[in-house]
């Protein structure tokens, strides 16, 4: 069975202003695949969670449903935020 990409993983790396509204800027740090033996995560080798600014002791990694490049993105899911993928 071939693995299928199901989600992109991203962290907030900053903020920007668009039309007077402050929004989050994201960095793609990996993806989730559904494989023969269940789901698994593939993280970018250069991702270092210690470099992500956070108010608490952890780092929040958001999951965004993967869409094929030929399909329109769901605006309700992304809320107009910058997504590098």
N, C-alpha and C positions, 0 to 999 in steps of 0.2 A: 504494500500500500504506500502511495506517495504522500508525503506530508503536505498539509494545506495551511497557508498563513491565515490566521483568523483575526489577530489584533496587532496594532502597533503600540509600543510602549514609549512614553514621553515624560519628561520632567520639566517643570517651570524653571527657566534660567534667567528671567527678567520680566520687565513690564514695558509697555509702549502705549502711546496715546493715539487713538484713531477716532476722528469725528468728536473729539472732546471726551471720549470714554477711555478709561484705563483698562488695558487688556493684558493677558499673559502671553509671553513668548515661550515656545516650547522647543526642546531639543529631543530628537528621536534617539532613544538609547537601546532599542531592540524591538523584538516582536515575539508573538506567541504563535506556535504552530500546533496543529492537531495531527499527531502522528499515529502510527500503527499501534503503539502501546499507550496512547493517551496524550494529553496536551503537554507541551514543554516550552521553555523560554530560551530564546537565543539573545544574549546581551552583546552589545557592541564591545569589542575588546578594550577600547580606549575609555569607556565609561567608568568614572571614579565617583561613587556616591559621596565621598568625603568632600568633593569640590562643589557640591550643591548647597546653596544657602538655605537654611531652614530654621524655623523658630523653635522646633522641638528636637528631640534626639534622633528622629528618623527622617527618611526621605520618602516623599510620596511619589509613586510612579503611576501615572494615569494610563488606562487602557482605552484605546480608540479602535472601534471596529474597523478592520481592514476592508477597503473598497478597491476593486479593480480600477486601474487608471482610466478605463473607458467609461466609468459610471460617474454620475453626479454625486457629490458629497452631501450628506444629510446635515443641513445647517443647524438643526436642533441639537445635534450631537456635538458639533465643534464650536458653536456660539461665536463664530467669526474670528477665532483666535488663530494666530500664526501656527501652521503645522508644516514642518519641513519635509513631509513625505506625502 
